[in-house]
Amino acid sequence: MKKLQLITQFHTLMAIGLLVLAPILSHAQLENSRLDLDVSNTNHLKAELQSNGAWDLETTGQDPWIYTKPLTQNIGNDDKVLSFEYFCPKGLDHLQVYFGPSISEENSNLVRRIGLSEGWVSYAIDLSQEMKEWGKTGDWLRLDFGNRPDVNIQIRNLMLRPMTSREKEIAATREAKKQKEAEMEARLKSYLETNYTSQITNVEVNESKILVEGRTVASRQVYLCEVAPYQDVTEDTTFETAIFLKSKEFKQEFERFVLRNGFNYDRLLSKWVLAKRTETGFQLLSHAHYPDEIEAKYDYVKEVLKGRKGIGGFSVNRGHLEDLDELNATSATVNIWFSKFMYTQPAPDRIEHVYNGKSYYFGEKQVAMFDSTFRVTARKGIITAAILLVDKAEGCPDPEIGRLLQHPDMDPSGIYSMPNMTNPASVDCYAAALDFLASRYSRADKKYGRCNHWIMHNEVDAGWVWTNMGEKTALIFMDAYLKSMRMCYAIARKYNPHSEVFITLTHYWAWTLHPRFYPSKDLMEILIQYSNAEGDFQWAMAHHPYPQSLREPKTWLDGQVDFTFNSPLITFANLEVLNAWIQLPEVRYKGKTKRTLWLSENGTNSKTYSEQDLKEQAAGFAYTWKKMKVLDAIDGFQWHNWMDNRNEGGLRIGLRRFPDDEEDPAGAKPVWYVFKAADTENENAVFDQYKELIGIKDWDEVQYKGKIISGKK
């Protein structure tokens, strides 16, 4: 959430990072390319320039537009890309660009749907077709922001610039990539839907060996094959290992470690499949199967939550550590941007970590900060989950780490990247990072503290923003994401036998406003399908059930929710749906064990610091907590953001005020006291003052007592 020049202070970011890296332009190029808005030429639109350089725009009618100030010089020959960064929780139904002074529909560019964004996201429009005669001194643009009132959008770094090399590369390969991925989609769908008669039944991993068991009904030429993370089981015609099976039922033992591709590879990361040899390679006879049992280095008692209340984005550097005790926090999430402090070369201020014979290095100062954070939570018995985030390559201080970890298809619009698992070197690098963190924060002696669980990236249903790997179908996206989940799970479990990996989702359950987002429910169904096909594992769920509008704390007014399993959204208003869904037999781990469910990033907003707005924020939480009281499948509730943050698009979603607030810096808001009272003997005494605002006489009225039905998709 800091600007680029503050990137080295990443650990002070107050929430899941809203960092956007603009195209690399010189200062002179930036000044010549920048466009300013003309607040004297608007319609149905309020426009205000914020102190941070962002424009705060609010639509007031059905025809909102604003002019840019006239160009002071001719644009460059290549300056045909209009780009900006925006923050807009509602999204726009369209953005239309008119080229003045000749305003007409024929002289415009219409972009359908500018998707919602709850973080600062870059957006670029190629205007080269419309700008043949436009771009002289005195020309200007008119920007039309949809046709709905009451939409708030913040914009910064509005400019005309050349197309970047990355944008040119994406444009040049788009059609070929679409064709290739259409074929991959068909293969994956067929693979998951096929009912194979042969199967791998069990995979066990111990300190030095791997045991694979299974059976086949095929009569001849059956091979047990190893599939590494960088391979596609449905596409590859050769495998790293192919062992001819002499019997239909088998138990095959392998050395766990093998020298491969220049690396001492750990087969813990592989999955195993049965196939028959053909003239062109292999044909699958079973689904692939990941390890079922992993022998852990440490054997200690599972740590469990002592309550539901927790803090999101916790760090000792943020101050107010007394909140952990005063609020009775029993859980916390910690953001880890590991690619910001990972290196391929040694230096005096770096910690060496040897992963399977190869050395990687981690910044000593940054690691010390995480050590301090995890020591505090461990000492207090607080269960923690790390949120693992992979920066864009240009955000990594070591260019080689950036090259290895950024997904090759990442679009510049994304804030963070899907980890790159497409080649052996990248897999080794990513696995080394996971191994460093898991080994350090899973020790039995808690020398550096303890991290219990791992949240895999951020809001993957909004992957275009938070876990970008380019334009992908839900199935192809999840195929890659599952590899990341499985890799972390395997590495974490080799140290902590109780560690879980969490999938992280927004509140857009069966519907989404963004053309490049996925409905959460679709992703969950794919995850379950893969778990059934390739062996179940103890994944968990980190859901973000914010109110329908992040700005509106009166969540009981949410209109895009219902009490079916196909509700468009799951917010605080219909938490009963999530509570029921996570307990469905087909969702449970191996059909029996309820999976861990955290509401890992959520809270209510105060639009301002007025008495009424602060009261509404507190009432929103009181309503939510009382609803959640009877929902026993929800294990944890981590409040985000702990303190208000200037770079969250005008939101004041914290328990405390802005740290630089002139009146009361980081002062506790009324919601802080409501959060403190929750689950104590003072709960009703504090909560009851909000009944009238909510419109109830008894707290039982907030609870839905009907049956959750499947509904229509």
C-alpha positions in Angstrom: 0.0 0.0 0.0 3.0 2.2 -0.2 4.2 4.0 -3.3 7.0 2.6 -5.3 9.7 4.7 -3.8 8.8 3.2 -0.4 9.0 -0.4 -1.5 11.8 -1.2 0.8 9.5 -0.5 3.7 7.1 -3.2 2.6 6.7 -4.6 6.1 4.9 -1.5 7.3 2.1 -2.0 4.8 -1.1 -2.1 6.7 -3.1 -4.5 4.6 -2.8 -6.9 1.7 -0.6 -4.7 -0.5 -2.1 -2.3 -2.9 1.1 -1.7 -4.8 1.0 -1.1 -8.6 4.1 -0.7 -10.6 3.6 1.7 -13.5 5.4 1.3 -16.9 9.0 2.3 -16.6 9.2 5.9 -18.0 11.7 8.7 -17.3 10.7 11.6 -15.2 10.5 13.8 -18.3 8.4 11.2 -20.1 6.0 11.0 -17.2 5.5 14.8 -17.1 5.0 15.0 -20.9 2.6 12.0 -20.8 0.5 12.9 -17.8 -3.1 14.1 -18.3 -4.9 16.4 -15.8 -8.6 16.6 -15.3 -10.6 19.8 -15.7 -13.0 20.1 -12.7 -14.7 23.0 -14.5 -15.9 20.8 -17.3 -18.0 18.0 -15.7 -21.5 16.6 -15.8 -23.2 14.4 -13.2 -19.8 14.0 -11.6 -18.0 15.3 -8.5 -14.2 15.5 -8.8 -11.7 16.2 -6.1 -7.9 16.0 -6.2 -6.6 14.2 -3.1 -3.4 15.0 -1.3 -1.9 11.7 -2.5 -2.3 12.8 -6.2 -5.4 10.6 -6.8 -8.6 12.0 -8.2 -11.7 11.0 -6.2 -14.7 10.9 -8.6 -18.3 10.3 -7.6 -21.1 9.9 -10.2 -24.3 11.9 -9.4 -26.4 11.0 -12.4 -26.8 8.8 -15.4 -24.5 10.7 -17.7 -21.3 11.3 -15.7 -18.3 12.7 -17.6 -15.2 15.0 -17.2 -12.8 16.7 -19.6 -9.1 16.5 -19.5 -7.2 19.8 -19.7 -6.0 20.7 -23.2 -2.7 19.2 -24.3 0.1 21.8 -23.9 2.2 20.1 -26.7 1.7 17.5 -29.4 1.8 13.9 -28.2 4.6 11.6 -29.3 4.1 9.4 -32.3 3.9 6.3 -30.1 1.8 7.8 -27.2 -1.3 5.9 -28.1 -2.0 4.0 -24.9 -4.3 5.6 -22.3 -3.4 4.2 -18.9 -4.3 4.9 -15.3 -4.6 3.2 -12.0 -8.0 2.9 -10.3 -9.8 1.9 -7.2 -13.5 1.2 -7.6 -15.3 -1.4 -5.4 -18.5 -1.2 -7.5 -16.9 -1.3 -11.0 -18.1 0.6 -14.1 -20.6 -0.7 -16.7 -18.4 1.1 -19.3 -15.8 3.7 -19.9 -16.1 5.8 -23.1 -13.3 8.0 -24.3 -14.3 10.9 -26.7 -11.6 12.8 -28.7 -12.2 16.6 -28.5 -12.8 19.1 -29.8 -14.8 17.0 -32.3 -17.1 15.1 -29.9 -19.2 12.4 -31.5 -20.0 8.7 -31.1 -17.9 7.9 -34.2 -15.0 9.7 -32.7 -14.8 7.7 -29.5 -13.6 4.4 -27.9 -16.1 2.4 -25.8 -14.7 -0.1 -23.2 -17.4 -2.4 -21.9 -17.1 -3.0 -18.2 -14.3 -1.7 -16.1 -14.3 -4.4 -13.4 -14.5 -3.7 -9.7 -11.3 -3.4 -7.9 -10.7 -3.3 -4.1 -7.1 -2.4 -4.6 -5.1 0.0 -6.9 -5.0 -1.7 -10.3 -3.5 -0.5 -13.5 -5.6 -0.3 -16.7 -4.5 0.4 -20.3 -6.5 1.1 -23.4 -4.9 1.0 -26.9 -6.3 4.0 -28.7 -4.1 3.8 -31.8 -7.0 3.2 -34.2 -8.9 6.3 -33.0 -5.9 8.7 -32.6 -4.8 9.1 -36.2 -5.8 12.7 -36.3 -5.9 13.5 -32.6 -3.1 14.5 -30.3 -2.2 18.1 -31.3 -1.7 21.0 -28.8 -5.1 22.1 -27.6 -6.8 18.8 -28.1 -8.5 17.2 -25.1 -10.4 14.0 -24.0 -13.8 13.5 -22.5 -14.0 10.6 -20.1 -17.5 9.1 -19.6 -17.8 6.9 -16.5 -20.7 4.6 -17.1 -24.4 5.5 -16.7 -25.0 4.9 -13.0 -25.2 7.4 -10.1 -23.5 6.8 -6.7 -20.4 5.1 -8.1 -17.1 6.1 -6.5 -13.9 5.6 -8.5 -10.5 6.9 -7.7 -7.9 7.4 -10.5 -4.2 8.3 -10.5 -1.4 8.4 -13.0 -3.6 9.2 -15.9 -1.4 9.4 -19.0 -0.9 8.8 -22.7 2.2 6.6 -23.2 3.8 4.1 -25.6 2.9 0.5 -25.5 5.4 -1.4 -23.2 7.4 -4.3 -24.5 5.4 -6.6 -22.3 2.1 -5.3 -23.7 3.5 -5.8 -27.3 4.5 -9.4 -26.4 1.0 -10.2 -25.0 -0.7 -8.7 -28.1 1.5 -10.6 -30.5 1.0 -14.0 -28.8 -2.7 -13.6 -27.8 -4.3 -15.7 -30.5 -1.8 -18.5 -30.5 -2.0 -18.7 -26.7 -5.9 -18.8 -26.9 -5.8 -21.8 -29.2 -3.3 -23.7 -27.1 -5.2 -23.0 -23.9 -8.5 -24.1 -25.6 -6.9 -27.5 -26.2 -5.6 -27.6 -22.6 -9.1 -26.8 -21.3 -10.5 -29.7 -23.2 -7.8 -32.1 -22.0 -8.2 -31.1 -18.4 -12.0 -31.4 -18.5 -11.8 -34.8 -20.0 -9.1 -35.9 -17.5 -11.2 -34.9 -14.5 -14.4 -36.3 -15.8 -13.0 -39.7 -16.9 -13.7 -42.6 -14.6 -10.5 -44.6 -14.8 -10.6 -48.2 -13.8 -6.9 -48.3 -12.7 -5.8 -46.1 -9.8 -3.0 -45.1 -7.4 -4.4 -45.9 -4.0 -1.8 -44.5 -1.6 1.4 -42.5 -1.6 3.6 -42.3 1.5 6.7 -40.1 2.0 9.2 -40.7 4.7 12.6 -39.2 5.4 14.4 -40.9 2.5 11.9 -43.1 0.6 8.5 -42.8 -1.2 6.1 -45.7 -1.4 3.5 -45.8 -4.1 0.6 -48.3 -4.1 -2.1 -49.1 -6.6 -3.7 -51.5 -8.9 -4.4 -51.7 -12.7 -6.9 -53.7 -14.8 -4.8 -53.2 -17.9 -3.3 -56.4 -19.3 0.1 -55.2 -20.5 2.6 -52.4 -20.9 1.5 -50.5 -17.8 4.0 -48.0 -16.3 4.0 -46.1 -13.0 5.0 -42.5 -14.0 6.2 -39.5 -12.0 4.7 -36.1 -12.8 6.8 -33.1 -11.6 5.0 -29.8 -10.8 6.4 -28.2 -14.0 4.7 -30.9 -16.1 1.1 -31.1 -17.3 -0.2 -34.6 -16.7 -2.7 -34.3 -19.6 -0.2 -33.0 -22.2 3.2 -34.5 -21.6 4.0 -37.6 -23.5 7.2 -38.3 -21.5 7.6 -38.4 -17.7 10.6 -37.9 -15.4 10.2 -41.5 -14.2 8.4 -44.5 -15.9 8.7 -47.9 -14.2 7.3 -50.9 -15.9 4.8 -52.8 -13.6 5.0 -56.6 -13.5 1.8 -57.2 -11.6 -1.7 -55.7 -11.5 -1.4 -54.8 -7.8 1.8 -53.2 -6.8 3.8 -51.5 -4.1 6.7 -49.6 -5.6 9.5 -47.9 -3.5 11.5 -45.0 -4.8 14.4 -42.9 -3.5 13.0 -39.6 -2.3 15.8 -37.5 -3.7 17.2 -37.6 -7.2 19.6 -35.5 -9.2 17.6 -34.0 -12.0 17.9 -31.0 -14.3 20.9 -29.8 -12.4 19.0 -29.9 -9.1 18.8 -32.3 -6.2 15.0 -32.8 -6.7 12.7 -33.8 -3.8 10.0 -36.2 -5.1 7.8 -35.1 -2.3 6.6 -32.5 -4.7 5.6 -35.0 -7.4 2.4 -36.8 -8.1 2.2 -40.3 -9.6 0.1 -41.7 -12.5 -0.5 -45.0 -14.3 -0.1 -45.0 -18.1 0.5 -47.3 -21.0 3.2 -46.8 -23.6 2.1 -45.9 -27.1 3.9 -45.1 -30.3 3.8 -41.3 -29.4 4.5 -41.5 -25.7 2.1 -42.5 -22.9 -1.7 -42.7 -22.5 -3.2 -42.2 -19.1 -4.8 -45.1 -17.3 -5.5 -43.4 -14.0 -5.8 -40.0 -12.3 -2.5 -38.7 -10.9 -2.1 -39.0 -7.1 -0.3 -36.7 -4.7 1.2 -37.9 -1.3 -1.3 -39.0 1.3 1.0 -39.3 4.2 4.1 -37.2 4.8 6.4 -38.0 7.7 7.0 -34.7 9.6 10.3 -33.7 11.2 8.6 -32.6 14.3 5.9 -34.3 16.4 4.0 -31.9 18.6 0.4 -31.3 19.7 -1.8 -29.5 17.3 -2.4 -25.9 18.4 -6.0 -24.8 18.2 -7.9 -21.5 18.4 -9.0 -20.5 21.9 -11.6 -18.1 20.4 -12.8 -16.6 17.2 -11.4 -13.0 17.3 -8.3 -12.2 15.4 -6.2 -9.4 13.8 -5.6 -9.3 10.0 -2.3 -8.0 8.6 -0.5 -8.1 12.0 3.0 -6.9 12.4 5.0 -5.8 15.4 6.1 -2.7 13.5 2.6 -1.3 13.4 2.5 -0.5 17.1 -0.5 -0.9 19.5 0.6 -4.4 20.5 -1.6 -4.1 23.5 -4.6 -4.8 21.2 -3.6 -8.4 21.2 -4.4 -8.7 24.9 -7.1 -6.1 25.2 -9.1 -7.4 22.3 -8.4 -11.0 23.3 -7.1 -11.9 19.8 -6.5 -15.6 19.4 -5.5 -15.6 15.7 -3.7 -13.4 13.2 -2.7 -13.2 9.6 0.7 -12.0 8.5 1.5 -10.7 5.0 4.8 -12.1 3.6 6.1 -10.7 0.3 8.9 -13.2 0.2 10.1 -12.2 -3.3 11.0 -8.8 -1.9 13.7 -10.2 0.4 14.9 -13.3 -1.5 18.2 -13.4 -3.4 20.3 -15.7 -5.5 23.6 -14.3 -4.3 25.2 -14.0 -0.9 25.8 -10.7 0.9 26.8 -9.8 4.5 23.2 -8.9 5.5 21.6 -12.0 4.0 20.8 -15.4 5.6 21.8 -18.5 3.6 19.2 -21.2 3.2 20.3 -24.5 1.6 17.4 -26.2 -0.2 18.4 -29.7 -1.4 22.0 -28.7 -2.0 21.4 -25.3 -3.6 21.8 -22.0 -1.7 19.3 -19.1 -1.7 19.5 -16.0 0.5 17.0 -13.9 2.5 17.4 -10.4 3.8 18.4 -10.4 7.4 16.6 -7.2 8.4 13.2 -8.3 6.9 13.5 -11.8 8.3 14.2 -10.3 11.8 10.9 -8.4 11.5 9.0 -11.5 10.8 10.8 -13.4 13.6 9.7 -10.6 16.0 6.1 -10.9 14.8 5.9 -14.6 15.0 7.6 -14.7 18.4 5.0 -12.4 19.8 2.1 -14.4 18.5 3.7 -17.7 19.6 4.3 -16.4 23.1 0.7 -15.4 23.4 -0.7 -18.7 22.0 -2.1 -16.9 18.9 -2.6 -19.1 15.9 -1.1 -17.5 12.8 -1.5 -17.9 9.1 1.0 -16.3 6.6 -0.5 -14.7 3.4 2.1 -15.6 0.7 2.4 -13.0 -2.0 4.5 -13.0 -5.2 5.5 -9.6 -6.5 5.9 -8.6 -10.1 9.4 -9.1 -11.4 10.1 -5.4 -11.4 9.2 -5.3 -7.7 11.9 -7.8 -6.7 15.2 -6.4 -5.6 17.0 -9.4 -7.2 16.0 -9.5 -10.9 16.8 -13.2 -11.2 14.3 -14.0 -8.4 11.7 -11.8 -10.2 12.4 -13.7 -13.5 12.1 -17.1 -11.8 9.0 -16.4 -9.7 6.8 -14.3 -11.9 4.4 -16.3 -14.0 5.3 -16.0 -17.7 1.8 -15.1 -18.7 1.3 -12.4 -16.0 -0.5 -9.3 -17.3 0.9 -5.9 -16.2 -2.6 -5.1 -14.8 -2.2 -7.5 -11.9 -0.8 -6.4 -8.5 0.7 -9.8 -7.7 1.6 -12.9 -9.7 0.7 -16.5 -9.6 4.0 -18.3 -8.8 5.8 -19.6 -11.8 5.8 -23.4 -11.8 6.4 -24.0 -15.5 10.1 -25.0 -15.4 12.5 -26.9 -13.0 14.5 -23.8 -12.0 11.4 -21.8 -11.1 9.9 -24.8 -9.1 13.2 -25.1 -7.2 13.2 -21.4 -6.4 9.6 -21.3 -5.2 10.0 -24.5 -3.2 13.2 -23.1 -1.6 11.2 -20.0 -0.5 8.4 -22.1 1.0 11.0 -24.4 2.6 12.8 -21.5 4.2 9.6 -20.1 5.8 8.2 -23.5 6.8 11.4 -24.7 8.4 12.0 -21.5 10.3 8.5 -21.0 11.6 7.6 -24.7 12.3 10.4 -25.5 14.8 9.4 -27.4 17.9 11.3 -25.0 20.1 9.7 -21.9 18.5 13.1 -20.2 18.3 11.8 -17.9 15.7 8.1 -18.1 16.6 5.5 -20.2 14.9 3.4 -19.9 11.7 0.7 -22.5 11.9 -1.0 -22.2 8.5 -0.5 -20.7 5.0 -2.9 -18.6 3.0 -2.1 -19.1 -0.6 -1.9 -15.7 -2.2 -4.9 -13.4 -2.1 -8.5 -13.5 -3.3 -7.8 -15.9 -6.1 -11.4 -15.5 -7.6 -10.1 -12.0 -8.3 -6.9 -13.5 -9.5 -6.7 -10.9 -12.4 -5.8 -8.4 -9.6 -4.3 -10.4 -6.8 -2.8 -13.6 -8.3 -2.4 -12.8 -12.0 -1.4 -15.3 -14.7 -3.0 -13.6 -17.6 -6.4 -14.3 -19.1 -7.3 -17.8 -18.2 -10.4 -20.0 -17.8 -11.3 -20.9 -14.3 -10.2 -24.5 -14.9 -6.7 -23.6 -16.2 -6.3 -21.0 -13.5 -7.1 -23.6 -10.8 -4.9 -26.2 -12.3 -1.9 -23.8 -11.7 -3.2 -22.6 -8.3 -3.6 -26.2 -7.1 0.0 -26.9 -7.9 0.9 -23.9 -5.7 -1.4 -25.1 -2.9 -0.1 -28.7 -3.1 3.6 -27.6 -3.1 3.1 -25.5 0.0 1.1 -28.2 1.7 3.8 -30.9 1.1 6.6 -28.7 2.3 4.8 -27.4 5.3 3.7 -30.9 6.3 7.3 -32.2 6.2 7.8 -30.0 9.3 4.4 -29.4 10.9 2.1 -32.4 10.8 -0.9 -30.1 11.4 -0.3 -27.3 9.0 -3.1 -26.4 6.6 -3.2 -24.4 3.3 -6.1 -22.0 2.8 -7.7 -20.9 -0.5 -8.6 -17.2 -0.3 -11.8 -15.8 -1.8 -13.8 -12.5 -2.1 -17.5 -12.3 -1.2 -18.6 -12.8 -4.9 -19.8 -16.3 -4.5 -21.9 -17.4 -7.5 -21.6 -14.2 -9.5 -19.1 -11.5 -10.3 -19.1 -8.0 -11.7 -15.6 -8.3 -13.3 -15.2 -9.9 -16.8 -11.9 -11.4 -15.8 -12.9 -12.6 -12.3 -14.3 -16.1 -11.4 -17.3 -16.8 -9.1 -15.9 -18.3 -5.9 -18.2 -21.2 -6.0 -16.9 -22.2 -9.4 -13.4 -22.3 -8.1 -14.4 -24.3 -5.0 -16.2 -26.9 -7.2 -13.0 -27.3 -9.3 -10.9 -27.6 -6.1 -13.2 -30.4 -4.8 -13.1 -32.1 -8.2 -9.3 -32.2 -8.2 -9.2 -33.3 -4.6 -11.5 -36.3 -5.4 -9.5 -37.1 -8.5 -5.9 -36.7 -7.3 -6.2 -37.5 -3.6 -7.7 -35.3 -0.9 -5.6 -33.1 1.4 -6.5 -30.8 4.3 -7.0 -27.5 2.5 -9.0 -24.9 4.4 -10.9 -21.8 3.4 -10.1 -18.1 4.0 -13.2 -16.2 3.0 -13.7 -12.4 2.9 -17.4 -11.8 3.5 -17.3 -8.0 3.5 -20.7 -6.2 3.1 -22.0 -5.9 -0.4 -20.5 -2.5 -0.7 -17.2 -2.1 1.2 -18.2 1.5 1.9 -21.6 0.7 3.4 -21.4 -0.8 6.9 -25.2 -1.5 7.2 -24.7 -5.0 5.9 -28.3 -6.0 6.8 -29.3 -3.9 3.8 -27.4 -6.0 1.3 -29.6 -6.8 -1.6 -27.6 -9.2 -3.7 -27.7 -12.0 -1.2 -30.0 -14.9 -0.6 -30.1 -18.1 1.5 -29.3 -20.6 -1.2 -26.0 -22.3 -2.2 -26.1 -20.2 -5.4 -26.4 -16.8 -3.7 -24.7 -14.1 -5.8 -22.7 -12.9 -2.9 -21.9 -14.2 0.6 -21.6 -11.3 3.0 -22.2 -10.8 6.7 -25.9 -10.7 5.8 -26.0 -14.4 4.8 -23.1 -16.1 6.6 -25.5 -19.0 7.2 -24.9 -20.0 3.6 -21.1 -20.4 4.0 -21.6 -22.1 7.4 -23.8 -24.7 5.8 -21.8 -25.1 2.6 -18.5 -25.9 4.5 -20.3 -28.7 6.3 -21.7 -30.5 3.2 -20.4 -34.1 3.0 -18.9 -33.5 -0.4 -16.9 -30.6 1.0 -15.5 -32.3 4.1 -12.0 -33.7 4.2 -12.3 -37.3 3.0 -16.1 -36.9 3.4 -15.8 -36.8 7.2 -13.8 -33.9 8.7 -15.1 -30.3 8.6 -12.5 -28.1 7.0 -11.2 -25.1 8.8 -13.0 -21.9 7.9 -11.6 -18.5 8.6 -13.2 -15.1 7.8 -9.6 -14.0 7.3 -10.1 -10.5 5.9 -13.3 -8.6 6.7 -14.7 -5.6 8.6 -17.1 -2.7 8.3 -16.4 0.8 7.1 -17.0 4.2 8.7 -17.5 6.6 5.8 -16.2 9.5 7.9 -15.4 10.0 11.6 -18.8 11.6 12.3 -20.7 10.2 15.2 -23.3 8.6 13.0 -20.9 7.0 10.7 -18.8 5.6 13.5 -22.0 4.3 15.1 -23.0 2.6 11.9 -19.6 0.9 11.6 -19.9 -0.5 15.1 -23.5 -1.6 14.5 -22.4 -3.5 11.4 -19.9 -5.6 13.4 -22.4 -6.1 16.3 -25.0 -7.4 13.8 -22.3 -9.7 12.3 -21.1 -11.1 15.6 -24.5 -11.9 16.9 -25.4 -13.6 13.6 -22.1 -15.6 13.8 -22.7 -16.7 17.4 -24.8 -19.7 16.4 -22.7 -20.5 13.3 -20.4 -23.1 14.7 -18.6 -24.0 11.4 -16.8 -20.6 11.4 -13.6 -21.0 13.2 -12.0 -17.6 13.1 -12.8 -13.9 12.3 -9.7 -11.8 11.5 -10.5 -8.0 11.3 -9.1 -6.1 8.4 -7.8 -3.5 8.4 -6.5 -3.2 11.9 -6.0 0.6 11.5 -7.4 2.9 8.8 -5.1 3.3 5.8 -4.8 6.3 3.5 -4.2 4.1 0.5 -7.4 2.0 0.6 -9.4 4.2 -1.7 -11.0 6.3 0.9 -12.1 3.4 3.1 -12.0 3.7 6.9 -12.4 0.1 7.7 -10.1 -0.1 10.7 -10.7 -0.6 14.4 -8.5 2.4 14.9 -8.3 5.8 13.1 -5.6 6.8 10.6 -2.2 6.7 12.3 -1.7 10.3 11.1 -5.2 11.5 12.0 -4.9 15.1 13.3 -7.6 14.8 16.0 -6.8 11.4 17.4 -3.9 9.5 15.8 -4.7 5.7 15.6 -7.4 6.4 18.2 -9.7 3.5 19.0 -13.1 3.9 17.2 -16.4 2.8 18.7 -16.1 -0.5 16.8 -12.9 -1.2 18.7 -14.9 -1.3 21.9 -17.6 -3.5 20.4 -14.9 -5.9 19.1 -13.4 -5.9 22.6 -16.7 -6.7 24.2 -17.5 -9.6 21.8 -17.5 -13.0 23.5 -17.2 -11.4 27.0 -19.7 -10.9 29.9 -20.0 -7.3 28.7 -21.1 -8.2 25.2 -24.8 -7.4 25.6 -24.2 -4.3 27.6 -22.1 -2.9 24.8 -24.0 -4.4 21.8 -27.5 -3.5 22.9 -27.2 0.2 22.0 -27.1 -0.7 18.3 -30.4 -2.6 18.2 -32.5 0.4 17.3 -30.1 1.4 14.4 -30.3 -2.1 13.0 -34.1 -2.1 13.5 -34.5 -5.0 15.9 -35.7 -5.6 19.4 -33.9 -8.9 20.1 -30.6 -10.2 18.7 -32.3 -13.5 17.7 -33.9 -11.5 14.8 -30.6 -11.2 13.0 -30.3 -15.0 12.6 -31.7 -16.8 9.7 -33.6 -19.8 10.9 -34.7 -21.3 7.6 -33.1 -24.0 5.5 -30.3 -23.4 3.0 -31.4 -24.7 -0.4 -29.4 -25.4 -3.5 -31.2 -22.7 -5.6 -30.7 -21.9 -9.2 -27.3 -21.0 -10.8 
